[in-house]
Amino acid sequence: MAGIAHWIQNLAFFMIFSAFVGIILPNEKYKKYINLCLGLILVLMILSPAADWLNQKEIPVNAFFSGLGESAGAASPDQYEEIQRQMIRQSFNAQAESQLAGILAKEGYTLLSVNVETAPDYSRLTSVRITLKRQEAGKPRGFIYVEPIRPGRSQAEDSAEWKKIKKLIADFYNMSTDNIHIEESE
């Protein structure tokens, strides 16, 4: 933004300078040549931001490829597709992490990790795996009854609290509760 303000300021000073030169010319026969020169300089000043952008060392397209390592120029289209898929997965995970952190905080949990899987066309989530931890005891929570663990069945399958959390996540992402996997960390 400061660059645009500086550019406009330079144009304004040049226009004032051009008017001043027109006033102090002693003879009218040189006026058309002076105006031609000043006009060319004005065109160059107006186009200078585009020239600066084209001449910069790192244009926005190259900024993307600079993070790919030394072999960016020799990478195949398949490698670029894989990098793009990784970036999309990271984006989905980051977005899911921020959304789930809010949902789980309301239920008294802290989100430790999340991993989401998507449909091949990235149109919907197909699976969510989260690891969470109960919030500290100092924070008020209601009484929760947790049934004892029975051999052959996991605690997550039996607990009404887990079912509630799974239902909240399933409703939020419009997916089946069977595709939501929860682990609790101590």
Secondary structure, DSSP 8 states (H G I E B T S, - for coil): -HHHHHHHHHHHHHHHHHHHHHHH-S-GGGHHHHHHHHHHHHHHHHHHHHHHHHHSSS-HHHHHHHTT-GGGGG--HHHHHHHHHHHHHHHHHHHHHHHHHHHHHHTTEEEEEEEEEE-TTSSSEEEEEEEEEE--TTS-----------TTS-HHHH-HHHHHHHHHHHHHHT--GGGEEEEE--
